[in-house]
Amino acid sequence: MSHTTNEPSKGRVIFLAALSAMPPLSTDMYLVAIPHLAETWSAPTNIINLSLVLWFVAFSISLLVFGSLSDRWGRRPIMLGGLALFALASALCAMATGPVQLIVFRVLQGIAAAAPSSMTMAYCRDNFEGHARQKLLAWLGIILMVAPMAAPSVGAFIMHYAPWQTIFALLAAYSASMLVLSWFYFEESSTTRETGGALKALNRFVRLSQNRNFVIANFSMTLIAAPVLGYVGIASVVYIEHFHLSEATFALLFAAVPMSSMVGAFICTRLLKVYSDRTLIQSSLIGCVLASIVLLSIGSLHVAAFVIGMSIFGFFTGVSRPLTNHLVLEQVDRDIGAASSTIIFTQFMAGAICMAFTTGGWSCPIVALGFLMLLMPGAVLLGWPFIQRRLQFTPAHQAA
């Protein structure tokens, strides 16, 4: 593999972040339109929410397919094909005339969004190692947080001045522009090719499933941040219907959680100079549990308490995310595309389950979310002594 310990250029980091931003943009820009579409089409909110939940399911499953295909055919063709399909699916979403059409086209969009997401992580694994990769993943996390912070505000602005279809038209234009840039600047990063057809591709996932360290790391690290997607699923309902806030205020307060995650990822790049991966991940787990206690105790009483609890959770997941992704990747030395897509598949499938749970018609969805925030990171914290003994960590303070 063409690993390097040198850090990528700032332009390369921004380019990779722009590619990775497509999933959060295609979900968070759309959140503010959900109550409006339910009213416009006289459909229950939970039916419209299927266009969100099933998007994540389609996205997660497609990650596995694209990751394995990239080990066979390379990263570049998967990236370019996915971007083209995303542009088409976004245009179709703008043409939807009812819930069923929207759900179908959103599923197609979710399938397409898996390509840039999985290929970006595979690119990082192909080209960088050690603390260089940790720093790259951390900086990607920082920049990526701009998308979920800005997306709801952009969506609210569009809904104020233009029809909801404009949201998907902008997504189509964004993906088309990234397709052009990727054609010139996303070079092939895989130096080896797996052979064989579908059975050979399946065998790559069988090998991963037999790598116990990878399975343990991937499953346990996924549980830390999975409840964040549960928050995404109920955010518009909580802010607009439960706390009776305007769409503009919703967009502003929604941004507090990704802002906190961005701050956490930035601080992570500094703390890595002093503290080990083990210490930072364990501290993040403790912080996530404390945030869940805040949400369960007073989160439903006042919007400020809800925002504070979620922001604390967002901060600590921001600190942990680059470390946990790097930790899982450290457990493999082949089938990189399949491993990268499996990591993101697990994260988003767990998040989709959390989203389905929190949007399940609870009388107080905030309590349901707080329960997940306590249960999932809390389980990892209890098992942390075993996880530390089992997994391979980057040596503390390894030179970049």
KOLLOMI-32825 format. One record per residue (C-alpha): residue in one letter; x, y, z; residue number from 1. Coordinates in pm, 1 decimal, decimal comma. Each point is the difference from the previous one (the first is absolute). Example, Ala and Ser with C-alpha at 12.3 -4.5 7.8 and 13.67 -1.06 7.14 Angstrom:
BEGIN
 rest        x        y        z  nr
    a   1230,0   -450,0    780,0   1
    s    137,0    344,0    -66,0   2
//
This chain:
BEGIN
 rest        x        y        z  nr
    m      0,0      0,0      0,0   1
    s    111,6    358,5    -62,1   2
    h    -13,7    106,1    365,2   3
    t    164,7    321,6    111,8   4
    t     41,1    171,4    335,3   5
    n     -1,5    345,6   -165,9   6
    e   -310,3    209,8     51,7   7
    p   -212,3     80,9   -307,6   8
    s    -24,6    355,0   -132,5   9
    k   -278,8    226,8    122,0  10
    g   -154,0     -2,2   -345,6  11
    r    -10,8   -379,6     -0,6  12
    v   -164,8     -5,5    343,8  13
    i   -267,8    247,7   -111,4  14
    f    -62,8   -196,8   -319,4  15
    l    -41,4   -330,0    189,1  16
    a   -224,3    170,4    255,8  17
    a   -219,0    142,4   -277,7  18
    l    -44,6   -352,1   -138,0  19
    s    -78,5   -142,9    343,1  20
    a   -249,8    279,6     69,7  21
    m   -258,5   -136,7   -242,7  22
    p   -175,9   -230,2    250,6  23
    p    -51,6    266,7    270,5  24
    l   -101,3    257,8   -259,0  25
    s   -258,6   -229,9   -156,1  26
    t   -157,9    -71,2    338,4  27
    d     35,6    318,7    205,1  28
    m   -101,9    250,8   -269,6  29
    y   -322,3   -195,9    -33,2  30
    l    -93,7    -22,0    369,6  31
    v   -176,4    335,5     10,8  32
    a   -227,7   -105,8   -288,6  33
    i   -138,8   -311,1    173,2  34
    p   -284,6    171,0    194,9  35
    h    -84,3    207,0   -310,7  36
    l    -20,3   -306,6   -226,4  37
    a   -216,0   -185,2    251,4  38
    e   -244,9    290,4     -6,8  39
    t     18,3     54,1   -377,1  40
    w    -64,1   -364,1    -86,1  41
    s   -236,3    -61,9    295,5  42
    a    222,5   -286,7    112,0  43
    p    102,5   -103,4    353,1  44
    t    341,0    129,7    104,9  45
    n    125,4   -353,7     64,0  46
    i    -72,6    -87,0   -366,2  47
    i    203,6    295,8   -122,5  48
    n    272,1   -101,4    245,3  49
    l     33,0   -327,1   -193,6  50
    s    172,2    201,7   -271,0  51
    l    264,8     71,7    264,9  52
    v     20,9   -340,2    171,4  53
    l      1,2   -203,4   -324,0  54
    w    260,5    235,9   -145,4  55
    f    235,6   -109,7    277,2  56
    v    -84,8   -367,5    -47,7  57
    a     68,9     20,0   -376,1  58
    f    315,3    201,4     63,5  59
    s    130,6   -247,8    255,7  60
    i    -59,6   -313,0   -209,2  61
    s    149,5    161,2   -311,6  62
    l    319,6     77,3    188,8  63
    l     76,6   -371,5     15,2  64
    v    -55,7    -43,3   -372,0  65
    f    208,5    298,3   -105,6  66
    g    282,2    -79,1    242,0  67
    s     39,9   -351,1   -135,2  68
    l    -31,8    113,7   -362,7  69
    s    273,8    257,9     55,6  70
    d    239,1   -274,5    113,1  71
    r    -66,1   -167,6   -335,5  72
    w    -26,6    296,3   -239,9  73
    g    162,8    289,1    186,3  74
    r   -116,4    305,9    194,8  75
    r    -28,0    246,3   -288,7  76
    p   -272,4   -167,0   -212,9  77
    i   -216,7    -57,2    308,8  78
    m     38,2    363,5    103,8  79
    l    -87,8    139,1   -343,0  80
    g   -296,0   -234,6    -52,5  81
    g   -142,1     76,3    342,9  82
    l     19,7    375,2    -50,7  83
    a   -178,8    -25,0   -335,8  84
    l   -277,8   -213,0    151,3  85
    f    -35,5    240,6    293,2  86
    a    -55,7    293,3   -234,9  87
    l   -269,6   -193,4   -186,3  88
    a   -174,9   -117,5    318,5  89
    s     -0,7    351,7    147,0  90
    a   -163,1    136,4   -316,4  91
    l   -265,0   -272,9     21,7  92
    c    -69,5     88,5    366,3  93
    a    -71,5    356,7   -111,2  94
    m   -262,8   -138,1   -239,8  95
    a   -182,1   -215,4    259,4  96
    t   -374,9     60,7     26,4  97
    g    -78,8   -213,4    304,5  98
    p    148,8   -194,6    293,2  99
    v     49,7   -327,4   -191,1 100
    q    194,9    162,1   -282,2 101
    l    210,3    197,3    242,9 102
    i     83,1   -309,3    204,7 103
    v    100,2   -197,6   -312,6 104
    f    221,6    278,8   -135,0 105
    r    151,9     60,2    343,2 106
    v     93,5   -368,3     19,0 107
    l    175,0     38,2   -336,8 108
    q    176,7    309,0    133,8 109
    g    110,7   -192,1    309,1 110
    i    146,6   -274,7   -218,0 111
    a    197,9    256,1   -199,4 112
    a    124,2    190,5    308,4 113
    a    176,7   -313,8    122,3 114
    a    261,5     23,6   -275,5 115
    p    173,4    327,9     94,9 116
    s    -30,5    -78,3    369,7 117
    s    167,2   -341,2    -13,7 118
    m    258,0     95,9   -262,6 119
    t    120,7    298,4    201,7 120
    m     75,0   -217,9    303,1 121
    a    164,1   -264,3   -222,1 122
    y    216,3    274,6   -151,9 123
    c    113,5    104,4    348,5 124
    r     85,2   -360,5     87,6 125
    d    178,5    -56,9   -330,7 126
    n    229,6    301,4     22,7 127
    f     64,2     81,1    366,1 128
    e     87,5   -178,6    321,2 129
    g     60,4     59,2    370,2 130
    h    -48,2    350,3    134,7 131
    a     -9,1    144,7   -351,0 132
    r   -322,9   -191,1    -55,9 133
    q   -131,8     95,7    343,1 134
    k     57,3    367,8    -74,8 135
    l   -155,1    -29,7   -346,2 136
    l   -311,5   -167,9    141,0 137
    a    -17,2    263,2    274,4 138
    w     24,1    288,9   -247,3 139
    l   -254,5   -164,4   -225,8 140
    g   -227,9    -23,9    302,1 141
    i     48,7    368,7     77,6 142
    i    -80,1    115,4   -352,9 143
    l   -282,8   -250,1    -38,5 144
    m   -177,9    151,9    296,8 145
    v    -53,9    314,9   -205,9 146
    a   -247,5   -194,0   -217,4 147
    p   -247,8   -100,9    275,3 148
    m     38,3    343,3    159,9 149
    a    -76,5    193,3   -315,5 150
    a   -239,6   -241,4   -171,4 151
    p   -311,2     61,3    216,2 152
    s     49,7    376,0    -26,3 153
    v     31,8    -28,4   -376,6 154
    g   -312,0   -214,9     -5,4 155
    a   -192,5    247,5    213,7 156
    f    112,5    289,7   -220,2 157
    i   -112,4   -186,4   -311,6 158
    m   -336,1    -88,2    155,8 159
    h    -55,6    367,7     80,9 160
    y     64,3    127,9   -351,0 161
    a    -43,9   -297,6   -235,0 162
    p   -183,8   -333,3    -26,1 163
    w    141,9   -309,7    169,3 164
    q    102,6   -144,3   -337,6 165
    t    283,6    255,1     -7,8 166
    i    177,1   -193,7    276,7 167
    f     39,7   -303,8   -223,3 168
    a     84,6    210,5   -303,7 169
    l    292,9    146,9    192,6 170
    l    112,7   -348,4    103,5 171
    a     -6,9   -107,0   -364,9 172
    a    212,9    300,3    -97,0 173
    y    242,9    -64,7    287,3 174
    s     53,9   -364,0    -94,0 175
    a     41,1     89,8   -367,5 176
    s    273,1    249,9     89,3 177
    m    174,9   -258,2    220,8 178
    l    -18,2   -246,9   -289,3 179
    v    189,7    245,3   -221,7 180
    l    261,3     68,9    269,2 181
    s     42,7   -371,6     75,1 182
    w     53,9    -73,9   -368,1 183
    f    313,3    215,0     14,3 184
    y    117,1    -26,8    361,2 185
    f   -109,6   -334,7    150,2 186
    e    283,4   -228,3   -106,1 187
    e     -2,2   -376,6     46,2 188
    s    143,6    -91,0    342,5 189
    s    -28,1   -379,9     -3,0 190
    t    325,5   -161,5   -111,9 191
    t   -128,4   -358,4      4,2 192
    r   -307,1   -167,4   -145,0 193
    e   -197,8   -289,0    138,5 194
    t   -106,2   -254,4   -259,0 195
    g   -319,6   -197,8    -55,1 196
    g   -369,1     75,3    -11,1 197
    a   -280,8     17,2    253,7 198
    l    116,9   -302,7    200,2 199
    k    348,5    144,9     27,9 200
    a   -148,8    330,0    115,3 201
    l   -208,2   -182,3    258,8 202
    n    313,4   -176,8    118,3 203
    r    156,8    335,4     84,9 204
    f   -277,0     64,6    249,4 205
    v     32,3   -355,4    132,8 206
    r    367,9     69,3     67,9 207
    l    -90,8    320,7    180,1 208
    s   -258,5   -183,4    210,7 209
    q    272,3   -244,7    102,3 210
    n    225,2    282,8    114,1 211
    r   -113,4     11,6    361,8 212
    n    188,6    317,2     83,4 213
    f   -164,4    181,3   -291,4 214
    v   -346,3   -125,3     98,4 215
    i     44,6     96,7    364,9 216
    a    142,0    342,4    -85,2 217
    n   -258,3     77,3   -266,4 218
    f   -301,9   -104,4    206,0 219
    s    106,2    162,8    324,6 220
    m    122,7    326,4   -152,5 221
    t   -321,4     30,0   -203,8 222
    l   -210,4     12,6    315,3 223
    i    160,2    322,8    121,2 224
    a   -142,1    242,7   -256,3 225
    a   -298,6   -195,9   -136,8 226
    p   -259,8    193,6    207,5 227
    v     90,8    318,7   -190,0 228
    l   -211,9   -120,3   -292,9 229
    g   -283,5    -57,8    244,5 230
    y     29,9    371,3     76,2 231
    v     -8,1     85,3   -371,6 232
    g   -322,0   -199,7    -39,4 233
    i   -193,2    185,3    270,6 234
    a    165,2    342,4    -13,2 235
    s   -267,3    174,0   -207,6 236
    v   -280,8   -151,7    208,4 237
    v    166,2     90,6    331,3 238
    y     88,5    357,5    -90,6 239
    i   -301,2     93,5   -213,3 240
    e   -282,7   -203,1    156,5 241
    h    111,0    -75,8    358,8 242
    f    167,8    333,5     81,2 243
    h   -208,9    201,1   -255,7 244
    l    293,9    175,3   -162,3 245
    s     18,8    150,4   -348,4 246
    e    176,2   -170,0   -290,0 247
    a    278,0    259,5     12,4 248
    t     55,0    -56,2    373,5 249
    f     -1,8   -376,2    -59,4 250
    a    276,7     37,3   -257,8 251
    l    206,6    209,9    241,5 252
    l    -36,2   -232,9    299,0 253
    f     46,9   -312,4   -210,9 254
    a    343,4    133,9    -94,5 255
    a    111,5     -4,5    365,4 256
    v     57,7   -376,8     -3,9 257
    p    216,9    -17,6   -315,0 258
    m    180,9    314,0    120,0 259
    s     80,3   -179,5    324,2 260
    s    120,4   -302,2   -198,1 261
    m    222,8    223,1   -211,9 262
    v    152,1    154,4    312,1 263
    g     53,4   -348,1    141,8 264
    a    175,9   -120,2   -316,4 265
    f    220,7    310,9     -1,7 266
    i     95,1    -45,8    364,3 267
    c     75,4   -364,7    -77,1 268
    t    279,5    107,7   -237,8 269
    r    158,8    190,0    291,0 270
    l    -57,5   -260,5    269,3 271
    l    166,2   -269,9   -212,6 272
    k    331,8    173,6     69,0 273
    v    -39,5    -66,2    372,0 274
    y   -240,0   -289,3     58,4 275
    s    -29,9   -350,3   -141,7 276
    d   -287,3   -133,4   -211,7 277
    r   -108,6   -216,6    293,0 278
    t    -29,7    291,8    240,4 279
    l   -187,5    224,4   -242,3 280
    i   -251,5   -267,5   -102,7 281
    q    -68,8    -96,1    362,7 282
    s    -46,7    366,6     96,3 283
    s   -240,9     41,8   -292,6 284
    l   -205,8   -296,2    117,1 285
    i    -32,3    149,7    346,5 286
    g   -102,3    333,8   -150,2 287
    c   -267,9   -165,2   -216,9 288
    v   -150,6   -172,8    303,1 289
    l     -8,5    328,5    193,8 290
    a   -177,0    167,2   -293,9 291
    s   -266,3   -271,6     -1,6 292
    i    -67,5     60,3    368,8 293
    v    -56,3    370,9    -72,0 294
    l   -243,0    -82,7   -281,4 295
    l   -193,8   -261,0    197,0 296
    s    -35,7    216,3    309,1 297
    i    -84,1    345,7   -136,6 298
    g     23,3    -14,3   -380,4 299
    s   -375,2      1,4    -60,2 300
    l    -68,3    287,5    239,8 301
    h    165,6    284,0   -187,3 302
    v    160,4     42,7   -340,6 303
    a    321,8    130,8    159,0 304
    a     42,6   -321,6    199,3 305
    f    -59,5   -206,6   -314,4 306
    v    256,0    197,5   -200,8 307
    i    258,4    -15,0    280,9 308
    g    -38,3   -375,5     43,9 309
    m     27,4    -66,2   -374,3 310
    s    293,0    240,1    -36,8 311
    i    195,0   -180,4    271,5 312
    f    -68,6   -328,2   -176,7 313
    g    100,2    152,9   -334,8 314
    f    326,4    131,9    143,7 315
    f    114,8   -334,7    132,6 316
    t   -102,4   -189,9   -311,9 317
    g    200,6    260,6   -194,6 318
    v    306,0    -75,9    211,7 319
    s    -41,1   -374,6    -42,8 320
    r   -101,2    -31,2   -368,1 321
    p    343,8     34,3   -169,1 322
    l    155,8   -220,9    267,1 323
    t   -258,9   -275,1    -26,3 324
    n      4,0     -6,3   -382,3 325
    h    379,5    -19,4      6,3 326
    l     -8,6   -271,0    266,9 327
    v   -228,5   -221,5   -209,3 328
    l    213,1     49,8   -313,9 329
    e    310,5    -98,0    196,8 330
    q   -140,0   -350,3     39,5 331
    v     19,2    -83,3   -375,3 332
    d    280,0    -15,8   -257,1 333
    r   -194,3   -119,0   -308,5 334
    d   -350,8     31,0   -152,0 335
    i     23,5    371,2     79,1 336
    g   -298,2    103,6   -212,7 337
    a   -220,6   -265,3    156,2 338
    a    122,1     93,0    349,0 339
    s    -55,3    373,2    -54,8 340
    s   -351,4    -52,2   -131,0 341
    t    -78,2   -245,0    281,6 342
    i     97,9    262,5    257,3 343
    i   -232,0    262,0   -147,1 344
    f   -271,4   -261,1    -64,5 345
    t      1,9    -99,7    365,9 346
    q     -4,9    361,1    116,6 347
    f   -289,6    104,1   -219,1 348
    m   -201,6   -319,7     43,7 349
    a     27,5     38,7    377,5 350
    g    -95,9    364,1    -46,2 351
    a   -299,5    -97,8   -216,2 352
    i   -114,6   -237,5    274,8 353
    c     32,7    283,1    252,8 354
    m   -191,9    228,8   -234,8 355
    a   -277,6   -255,3    -47,1 356
    f    -17,0    -41,9    378,9 357
    t    -19,1    369,3     84,7 358
    t   -257,5     70,6   -275,4 359
    g   -220,9   -288,0    112,1 360
    g   -284,7    218,5    124,7 361
    w    115,8     48,5    359,2 362
    s   -195,3    246,7    213,6 363
    c    338,7    143,8    103,3 364
    p    265,4    -79,4   -263,2 365
    i    260,6    188,7    204,3 366
    v    -12,7   -271,7    267,0 367
    a     31,0   -269,9   -266,9 368
    l    308,8    174,7   -136,9 369
    g    149,7     42,9    346,8 370
    f    -47,5   -371,3     64,3 371
    l    203,5    -86,8   -311,9 372
    m    269,0    250,7     95,6 373
    l     36,4   -169,2    337,3 374
    l    -27,6   -360,2   -115,4 375
    m    236,4     -7,1   -299,4 376
    p    312,4    194,0    113,8 377
    g    -61,6   -134,9    351,7 378
    a     30,1   -358,0   -127,2 379
    v    332,2     82,6   -167,8 380
    l    126,3    167,2    317,3 381
    l    -79,3   -313,5    201,6 382
    g    188,1   -215,3   -252,3 383
    w    291,9    240,9    -41,7 384
    p    250,9   -198,8    213,4 385
    f    -48,8   -304,9   -227,0 386
    i      7,2    209,7   -319,3 387
    q    331,0    163,5     97,7 388
    r    167,6   -333,9     63,3 389
    r   -124,0   -145,7   -327,6 390
    l     61,9    267,9   -263,1 391
    q    306,9    143,4   -169,9 392
    f     51,0    370,5     73,3 393
    t    235,3    247,1   -161,9 394
    p    303,4     45,0    232,7 395
    a    -47,3    307,4    219,2 396
    h    148,0    321,2   -139,9 397
    q    135,1   -170,4   -310,7 398
    a    173,1    256,1   -218,0 399
    a   -206,1    121,5   -290,1 400
//
